[in-house]
Amino acid sequence: MTPHSIFSKAFSIVVAIGVATSQANADIHRGCSGGIYSASVAWVNKKGDHIKFGNASAPPAELVVQLEGRGFCEGRAQADECRKDAKNAIVACGRWIWEHRWSSTMAERIGGCVTAFSGSRAQSKINEWARSDQPDVNLYGDIKRSIEYNSCCVQRPHAQDVWSSVRLNVTSTNSSSWNPQISCAYSTEFSTDYHSDCTALRAEGLCGAAKTPSRRTNG
């Protein structure tokens, strides 16, 4: 082997190592997915009978808001830290939506989330809001009204009152690997008995008014 070929081979190895190191240290992002769900667990039917989950068939939980989180880190070796940041961003966004359910403006109700990712920082965005494409319902950005709609118009359309569980679940976007599932996994219950006065809400037009009915201002 000539000195020139030895030099060329050595140079190629150095370049390859440099590229690999650069890729390993490059900023990457990893994500988790989440959602806020509601499910009716007890209700008063048309006859006035009180029914609880367990002695009657309860419908499956309804997705209210679909969330996506994104976390950033310096390389693949820290990918799990990326996912943990993404999970924490979803949790913060979900808690914000829940804790601001009584706020009067949409900006306040969804202010802890984003509608599009921007920059290299951990964020959670609203991917989908259930039934936001129904003009006669118009639930986008209103978690309180969305839960009431699920309870009174979808799950128990004839009940007088409904009590629902409200839960935030976070999972991995990568179901083929164990580590992402562990890093993203999270679940918490916001409420076990969220009450909806369905008789009054339907009278206000919740289940199909020409416009969203006025929000109530007390708990």
Backbone bond lengths (Angstrom), bond angles and torsions (degrees), N, CA, C in turn:
res aa  C-N    CA-C-N  psi(-1)  N-CA   C-N-CA  omega(-1)  CA-C   N-CA-C  phi
1 M - - - 1.468 - - 1.522 109.09 -
2 T 1.321 116.24 130.54 1.472 120.37 -176.84 1.526 110.22 -76.59
3 P 1.348 116.86 158.70 1.473 119.79 176.99 1.514 112.00 -56.60
4 H 1.347 116.55 -35.04 1.466 119.84 -179.58 1.533 111.19 -64.88
5 S 1.369 115.88 -43.92 1.459 119.21 -178.84 1.520 110.86 -68.88
6 I 1.329 117.23 -34.72 1.464 120.52 177.09 1.520 109.69 -63.65
7 F 1.339 115.93 -42.61 1.468 120.65 179.78 1.524 110.66 -64.56
8 S 1.354 115.64 -42.47 1.459 119.88 -178.52 1.523 111.22 -63.80
9 K 1.344 116.32 -40.64 1.453 120.27 -179.48 1.529 110.38 -66.90
10 A 1.317 115.13 -42.34 1.465 119.48 179.43 1.521 110.91 -64.11
11 F 1.330 115.61 -40.82 1.456 121.01 179.27 1.531 110.49 -62.58
12 S 1.344 115.78 -40.56 1.464 120.75 179.88 1.520 111.19 -64.06
13 I 1.347 116.24 -39.06 1.468 120.45 179.25 1.522 110.70 -65.02
14 V 1.346 115.63 -42.86 1.462 120.86 -179.90 1.533 109.94 -62.32
15 V 1.351 116.58 -43.85 1.458 120.97 178.95 1.526 110.73 -61.98
16 A 1.337 116.82 -43.65 1.462 121.14 -178.94 1.523 111.07 -62.47
17 I 1.351 115.79 -43.07 1.459 120.38 178.14 1.524 110.23 -62.88
18 G 1.339 115.00 -42.01 1.465 119.76 -179.69 1.503 111.94 -62.40
19 V 1.348 117.70 -42.08 1.459 122.15 179.40 1.520 110.34 -65.62
20 A 1.339 116.60 -43.52 1.461 120.71 -179.66 1.521 110.94 -63.18
21 T 1.341 116.00 -42.29 1.464 120.11 179.20 1.516 110.79 -64.64
22 S 1.349 115.15 -41.71 1.461 119.81 179.45 1.519 110.94 -61.47
23 Q 1.346 116.98 -42.70 1.451 120.81 179.90 1.523 111.65 -66.32
24 A 1.352 115.83 -38.33 1.458 120.15 -178.63 1.518 111.15 -67.09
25 N 1.353 115.85 -33.40 1.457 119.81 -176.69 1.531 113.27 -92.28
26 A 1.314 116.31 -6.29 1.467 119.40 -177.41 1.518 110.06 -67.14
27 D 1.328 116.49 148.62 1.457 120.80 176.86 1.524 109.70 -63.41
28 I 1.318 116.12 134.65 1.458 121.35 176.70 1.525 108.12 -129.89
29 H 1.299 115.59 166.96 1.455 118.90 173.51 1.526 108.93 -133.30
30 R 1.311 114.50 149.40 1.450 122.35 176.55 1.531 107.56 -133.89
31 G 1.319 115.57 155.76 1.455 117.95 -174.25 1.517 115.31 -131.69
32 C 1.317 114.97 165.24 1.458 124.50 171.07 1.524 107.25 -132.50
33 S 1.310 115.94 161.46 1.466 120.20 176.04 1.519 108.86 -121.08
34 G 1.319 115.65 151.42 1.454 119.35 -178.50 1.502 111.50 -148.93
35 G 1.305 115.27 173.56 1.451 119.55 178.67 1.516 111.42 -164.18
36 I 1.322 115.54 150.32 1.461 122.19 172.14 1.523 106.72 -101.36
37 Y 1.329 115.92 127.94 1.464 121.96 -175.94 1.523 110.02 -122.72
38 S 1.325 116.35 150.65 1.458 120.58 172.59 1.526 109.08 -130.50
39 A 1.311 115.29 147.29 1.460 120.99 178.67 1.525 108.70 -146.04
40 S 1.325 117.14 131.88 1.457 120.41 178.14 1.522 109.50 -71.95
41 V 1.329 116.36 129.29 1.462 120.91 -177.82 1.528 112.09 -116.97
42 A 1.334 116.63 -14.02 1.468 120.82 175.73 1.523 108.26 -157.20
43 W 1.316 116.89 153.24 1.458 119.65 -178.15 1.524 110.40 -162.63
44 V 1.312 115.30 164.27 1.465 122.61 171.88 1.521 106.55 -110.46
45 N 1.319 116.89 119.15 1.458 119.55 -175.23 1.531 111.81 -80.89
46 K 1.326 116.69 -176.56 1.469 121.17 -175.54 1.527 112.09 -60.42
47 K 1.333 116.29 -30.10 1.463 120.28 -178.72 1.525 112.32 -81.39
48 G 1.334 116.38 -9.14 1.452 119.42 -176.96 1.519 113.65 93.88
49 D 1.341 116.71 6.95 1.464 120.40 178.59 1.519 110.52 -77.21
50 H 1.321 117.13 136.81 1.460 122.20 176.34 1.529 108.44 -89.49
51 I 1.310 116.07 122.60 1.466 121.59 -177.12 1.522 108.63 -122.93
52 K 1.323 115.72 134.84 1.456 120.87 179.18 1.517 109.84 -118.85
53 F 1.331 114.86 153.50 1.463 120.15 175.10 1.525 108.15 -57.36
54 G 1.303 116.89 129.86 1.445 121.09 -178.60 1.514 110.31 123.89
55 N 1.329 116.88 -42.42 1.458 119.16 176.91 1.524 111.66 -106.09
56 A 1.315 115.64 9.81 1.472 121.05 173.91 1.522 107.42 -154.04
57 S 1.299 116.18 157.67 1.462 120.41 -178.01 1.522 110.28 -76.95
58 A 1.325 116.62 118.87 1.469 121.20 178.64 1.527 109.58 -92.33
59 P 1.305 118.23 144.09 1.461 120.65 178.78 1.524 110.30 -72.01
60 P 1.311 117.99 159.11 1.468 119.98 177.20 1.520 110.85 -66.64
61 A 1.326 115.53 160.32 1.460 120.36 179.74 1.523 110.38 -63.21
62 E 1.325 115.76 142.14 1.457 122.49 178.10 1.522 109.48 -99.70
63 L 1.331 116.84 133.29 1.459 120.82 174.14 1.519 109.03 -70.61
64 V 1.329 115.89 126.44 1.458 121.04 178.29 1.529 110.21 -98.88
65 V 1.325 116.12 -49.71 1.462 121.43 -178.98 1.519 109.02 -136.26
66 Q 1.319 116.91 129.84 1.463 121.59 174.52 1.518 108.91 -100.19
67 L 1.333 116.46 127.27 1.459 122.43 -176.10 1.522 110.78 -119.17
68 E 1.315 115.69 152.41 1.465 121.89 175.11 1.519 108.44 -131.53
69 G 1.334 116.10 135.41 1.459 120.71 178.36 1.507 111.11 -116.18
70 R 1.319 115.95 149.82 1.457 121.30 178.71 1.523 109.42 -137.86
71 G 1.327 115.50 130.22 1.457 121.59 177.08 1.515 110.48 -121.50
72 F 1.331 117.09 150.31 1.464 122.28 -177.12 1.528 110.53 -117.91
73 C 1.335 115.52 146.69 1.460 121.28 175.38 1.526 109.11 -153.25
74 E 1.322 116.17 179.51 1.469 120.12 -169.08 1.514 114.64 -88.68
75 G 1.313 118.16 -11.43 1.462 118.43 179.74 1.509 111.81 -175.83
76 R 1.333 115.49 172.80 1.465 120.82 -176.31 1.517 112.46 -61.56
77 A 1.317 116.96 -27.82 1.459 120.15 -179.61 1.524 111.51 -63.75
78 Q 1.325 116.52 -20.79 1.460 120.97 -179.36 1.537 111.93 -108.17
79 A 1.322 116.04 19.99 1.465 120.10 -174.88 1.526 112.22 -58.16
80 D 1.335 116.83 -37.81 1.460 118.75 179.93 1.524 111.65 -66.13
81 E 1.340 116.65 -33.03 1.462 119.65 175.97 1.534 110.10 -66.35
82 C 1.340 115.92 -37.39 1.471 120.22 174.40 1.520 110.20 -55.76
83 R 1.324 115.67 -47.99 1.464 120.60 -176.35 1.529 111.07 -66.23
84 K 1.322 116.47 -38.04 1.469 119.09 178.61 1.530 110.25 -63.92
85 D 1.330 116.48 -39.14 1.465 119.66 176.51 1.528 110.76 -64.84
86 A 1.348 115.19 -39.30 1.468 119.20 177.92 1.523 110.75 -63.85
87 K 1.336 115.88 -42.98 1.475 120.36 177.61 1.524 110.72 -60.71
88 N 1.326 116.63 -46.56 1.466 120.18 -178.88 1.529 111.45 -62.62
89 A 1.325 116.25 -34.91 1.464 119.89 177.68 1.522 110.82 -65.87
90 I 1.337 117.00 -40.82 1.461 120.61 177.71 1.521 110.61 -64.41
91 V 1.326 116.39 -43.49 1.469 120.34 179.82 1.527 110.21 -60.80
92 A 1.349 116.49 -44.33 1.471 120.20 179.56 1.531 110.99 -62.93
93 C 1.320 116.74 -42.55 1.467 121.81 178.87 1.525 110.43 -63.81
94 G 1.341 116.61 -48.07 1.458 120.66 -179.23 1.522 112.22 -61.73
95 R 1.328 116.35 -42.37 1.468 119.90 178.73 1.534 110.61 -65.09
96 W 1.314 116.00 -38.85 1.464 119.46 178.98 1.539 110.07 -60.18
97 I 1.329 115.55 -48.85 1.466 120.29 -179.33 1.534 110.09 -58.01
98 W 1.321 116.54 -44.15 1.456 120.46 -178.42 1.533 111.40 -67.68
99 E 1.338 116.00 -48.09 1.463 120.25 -174.74 1.530 112.56 -70.16
100 H 1.340 117.67 -19.60 1.464 121.09 179.69 1.531 111.85 -106.51
101 R 1.320 116.89 24.32 1.469 119.95 -176.91 1.522 112.30 -65.73
102 W 1.325 117.89 -21.32 1.463 120.76 179.39 1.524 112.75 -93.14
103 S 1.317 117.82 -3.33 1.468 120.51 -179.20 1.525 110.12 -63.63
104 S 1.314 115.42 149.87 1.467 119.96 -171.80 1.527 114.24 -85.86
105 T 1.345 118.18 -19.29 1.463 119.61 -178.22 1.519 110.78 -119.68
106 M 1.325 115.71 153.61 1.451 119.77 178.94 1.529 111.18 -63.01
107 A 1.329 117.46 -38.28 1.465 120.95 179.95 1.520 111.03 -56.79
108 E 1.319 117.27 -38.62 1.460 120.83 177.93 1.527 111.07 -73.89
109 R 1.335 116.35 -38.12 1.463 119.68 -174.08 1.525 112.99 -70.61
110 I 1.326 118.14 -30.08 1.466 119.71 -178.56 1.529 111.81 -119.90
111 G 1.321 117.05 18.24 1.463 121.15 -175.87 1.517 115.09 -64.03
112 G 1.326 118.30 -18.71 1.459 120.77 179.73 1.516 113.61 -88.28
113 C 1.317 117.42 6.39 1.464 122.20 -178.89 1.528 108.78 -127.56
114 V 1.323 116.61 172.51 1.462 120.67 175.19 1.523 108.09 -120.82
115 T 1.316 115.84 161.68 1.460 120.32 175.72 1.530 111.49 -101.79
116 A 1.334 116.39 -9.03 1.468 121.89 175.86 1.521 107.81 -156.59
117 F 1.327 117.06 141.14 1.456 120.82 178.86 1.528 110.17 -69.70
118 S 1.334 116.03 143.55 1.459 120.63 175.90 1.528 109.20 -149.85
119 G 1.331 116.12 135.66 1.455 120.59 177.85 1.523 112.55 75.27
120 S 1.330 114.86 174.83 1.460 121.51 -177.95 1.523 109.83 -100.54
121 R 1.304 115.42 68.91 1.462 120.37 177.27 1.516 109.34 -145.29
122 A 1.312 115.66 154.20 1.457 120.43 -177.95 1.529 110.17 -63.99
123 Q 1.318 115.70 129.22 1.463 121.14 -178.99 1.526 109.74 -146.84
124 S 1.310 114.78 160.42 1.467 120.40 171.54 1.517 108.00 -128.93
125 K 1.311 115.97 132.27 1.468 119.72 -179.77 1.520 110.84 -117.28
126 I 1.304 114.25 156.14 1.461 121.78 175.64 1.520 107.49 -83.05
127 N 1.321 115.99 113.37 1.461 120.60 -179.99 1.522 111.72 -84.64
128 E 1.311 115.01 -42.59 1.465 118.94 -176.09 1.524 109.30 -153.27
129 W 1.295 116.22 138.66 1.463 121.66 173.68 1.517 107.33 -117.12
130 A 1.315 116.09 121.37 1.458 120.80 -173.02 1.523 111.99 -54.35
131 R 1.322 114.72 132.89 1.466 123.57 175.05 1.528 113.89 61.13
132 S 1.316 116.31 23.68 1.468 118.37 178.29 1.523 112.05 -71.20
133 D 1.346 116.72 -11.81 1.458 120.43 179.95 1.530 112.25 -92.25
134 Q 1.341 116.56 4.87 1.462 119.53 178.55 1.529 109.10 -96.94
135 P 1.323 117.91 105.66 1.467 120.13 -174.12 1.515 114.64 -63.46
136 D 1.323 117.11 -26.18 1.462 119.18 -178.95 1.522 112.60 -83.36
137 V 1.346 116.15 -3.57 1.463 120.60 179.49 1.531 110.33 -114.79
138 N 1.348 115.96 -52.21 1.468 121.08 173.41 1.525 112.83 53.76
139 L 1.333 116.01 67.75 1.461 121.02 -175.40 1.520 113.93 -97.77
140 Y 1.312 117.90 -4.49 1.474 119.76 -172.90 1.527 111.12 -56.38
141 G 1.337 115.22 132.15 1.454 121.29 175.60 1.511 114.80 77.98
142 D 1.328 117.80 8.58 1.464 120.89 -176.62 1.524 108.94 -128.60
143 I 1.337 116.25 90.21 1.464 120.67 -175.84 1.525 111.24 -67.03
144 K 1.314 116.42 -36.22 1.468 120.31 -179.98 1.524 110.41 -62.05
145 R 1.315 116.26 -51.72 1.455 121.10 -179.23 1.530 110.79 -65.02
146 S 1.315 117.27 -34.90 1.465 120.73 179.76 1.515 111.51 -64.93
147 I 1.332 116.83 -43.62 1.463 120.46 178.63 1.524 109.97 -64.47
148 E 1.329 116.16 -43.17 1.462 120.08 179.15 1.532 110.67 -62.65
149 Y 1.318 116.80 -39.48 1.463 120.41 178.51 1.526 110.49 -63.74
150 N 1.336 116.68 -45.93 1.462 119.86 177.92 1.517 111.22 -59.18
151 S 1.331 116.00 -42.81 1.462 120.72 -176.00 1.523 112.21 -69.38
152 C 1.330 116.17 -47.67 1.471 121.27 -169.20 1.520 114.42 -95.10
153 C 1.321 118.37 -22.61 1.465 121.16 -173.59 1.521 113.12 -113.81
154 V 1.341 117.11 -22.49 1.463 120.47 -176.37 1.524 111.33 -111.59
155 Q 1.328 116.39 -58.04 1.458 119.43 -172.65 1.526 112.72 -80.88
156 R 1.308 117.11 -42.58 1.475 120.98 -179.65 1.531 109.41 -132.30
157 P 1.336 117.10 72.12 1.467 121.05 -172.78 1.524 114.63 -69.27
158 H 1.339 117.95 -9.48 1.463 119.70 -179.96 1.530 112.54 -117.41
159 A 1.320 117.01 3.30 1.464 120.19 -177.85 1.521 111.37 -76.26
160 Q 1.319 115.91 150.93 1.458 120.84 175.77 1.534 110.96 -80.21
161 D 1.311 115.57 -42.53 1.470 122.84 178.16 1.519 108.17 -137.58
162 V 1.327 115.95 148.96 1.459 120.90 177.76 1.526 109.07 -136.75
163 W 1.340 115.01 139.91 1.462 121.59 172.11 1.526 107.51 -115.47
164 S 1.320 116.40 129.13 1.471 120.72 -173.64 1.517 111.66 -123.47
165 S 1.314 114.47 151.98 1.463 119.80 167.91 1.523 107.43 -91.50
166 V 1.317 116.42 142.17 1.463 122.25 179.02 1.519 107.45 -125.46
167 R 1.320 117.00 124.51 1.460 121.29 -171.32 1.526 111.09 -135.10
168 L 1.332 115.26 146.51 1.466 122.21 171.32 1.519 108.26 -108.74
169 N 1.321 116.96 124.52 1.463 122.80 176.15 1.526 109.88 -118.96
170 V 1.327 116.78 138.58 1.463 122.43 175.73 1.522 108.43 -125.71
171 T 1.326 115.94 133.11 1.463 121.67 -179.42 1.525 109.41 -136.01
172 S 1.320 115.03 175.05 1.461 120.93 179.29 1.520 110.84 -85.79
173 T 1.323 115.58 149.50 1.459 120.35 172.45 1.527 110.62 -84.76
174 N 1.339 116.33 -6.30 1.466 122.12 -179.26 1.522 108.56 -117.51
175 S 1.331 116.63 98.77 1.462 120.92 -176.40 1.519 113.22 -86.64
176 S 1.338 117.46 -2.72 1.462 120.12 -176.13 1.521 113.07 -92.15
177 S 1.310 118.19 -5.09 1.455 121.59 -177.39 1.522 109.83 -129.64
178 W 1.331 116.89 143.79 1.451 121.51 -175.43 1.523 112.62 -75.00
179 N 1.339 118.02 -43.24 1.462 120.85 -176.42 1.529 113.36 -57.67
180 P 1.338 118.90 -47.35 1.470 118.56 177.94 1.520 112.92 -58.57
181 Q 1.327 116.98 -37.09 1.458 120.01 -179.65 1.524 110.85 -64.93
182 I 1.338 116.65 -39.93 1.466 120.80 179.29 1.519 110.27 -68.54
183 S 1.324 117.14 -44.81 1.463 121.25 -175.84 1.523 112.25 -65.78
184 C 1.323 117.77 -31.32 1.462 121.13 -176.66 1.521 113.41 -92.80
185 A 1.312 117.78 -20.11 1.462 120.98 -170.04 1.529 112.76 -62.23
186 Y 1.336 115.27 128.08 1.471 121.12 178.16 1.521 108.30 -163.98
187 S 1.320 115.77 144.07 1.454 120.19 176.31 1.523 109.07 -153.54
188 T 1.309 116.80 137.19 1.456 121.35 176.00 1.516 109.52 -148.29
189 E 1.325 116.47 149.86 1.453 121.24 -179.92 1.517 108.72 -103.22
190 F 1.319 116.78 119.91 1.455 121.35 177.71 1.532 111.12 -75.87
191 S 1.317 116.26 -36.17 1.457 120.31 179.90 1.523 109.51 -154.61
192 T 1.330 115.91 144.72 1.467 120.36 175.34 1.518 111.38 -103.43
193 D 1.336 117.17 -10.74 1.473 119.63 -175.58 1.529 111.39 -149.83
194 Y 1.317 116.17 55.20 1.464 120.87 179.62 1.522 108.81 -71.30
195 H 1.318 116.63 118.84 1.466 120.78 -172.20 1.520 112.36 -91.91
196 S 1.316 115.85 135.58 1.468 122.85 173.03 1.522 108.55 -125.57
197 D 1.330 116.42 123.06 1.455 122.34 175.20 1.529 107.11 -83.78
198 C 1.316 116.32 87.77 1.463 121.14 -169.92 1.525 112.74 -67.34
199 T 1.316 117.16 -34.30 1.463 119.35 179.48 1.524 110.36 -60.30
200 A 1.323 116.25 -46.79 1.467 120.65 -179.68 1.524 111.51 -69.63
201 L 1.309 116.53 -40.20 1.466 120.07 -177.57 1.527 111.69 -66.98
202 R 1.319 117.19 -39.56 1.466 119.10 176.74 1.528 111.25 -66.06
203 A 1.320 115.65 -36.83 1.463 119.22 178.37 1.524 111.18 -64.07
204 E 1.335 116.42 -29.22 1.464 121.16 176.99 1.523 111.71 -77.74
205 G 1.335 116.78 -11.92 1.456 120.08 178.72 1.505 114.81 99.50
206 L 1.337 118.08 19.05 1.464 120.96 -176.67 1.522 113.08 -56.79
207 C 1.314 117.71 -39.33 1.463 120.19 -170.67 1.528 114.46 -87.50
208 G 1.332 117.26 11.96 1.453 117.51 177.74 1.502 112.90 157.60
209 A 1.323 117.54 47.69 1.467 120.62 177.49 1.506 109.79 -85.06
210 A 1.315 115.77 163.48 1.465 120.17 176.76 1.518 110.78 -66.69
211 K 1.326 117.14 -24.05 1.453 121.65 175.59 1.518 108.38 -145.07
212 T 1.322 116.46 161.92 1.462 120.08 -178.99 1.517 109.61 -63.43
213 P 1.335 118.25 129.49 1.469 119.86 179.69 1.517 111.90 -65.31
214 S 1.323 115.56 160.28 1.458 120.55 -178.41 1.521 110.08 -60.74
215 R 1.338 116.25 143.35 1.451 121.27 178.74 1.523 109.75 -80.00
216 R 1.307 115.39 144.73 1.449 119.60 173.75 1.527 108.65 -80.15
217 T 1.304 116.47 153.58 1.475 119.17 -172.29 1.515 113.52 -114.93
218 N 1.333 117.64 12.31 1.463 118.57 175.74 1.520 109.48 -140.07
219 G 1.315 115.62 165.34 1.454 120.00 -174.10 1.496 113.61 -89.46
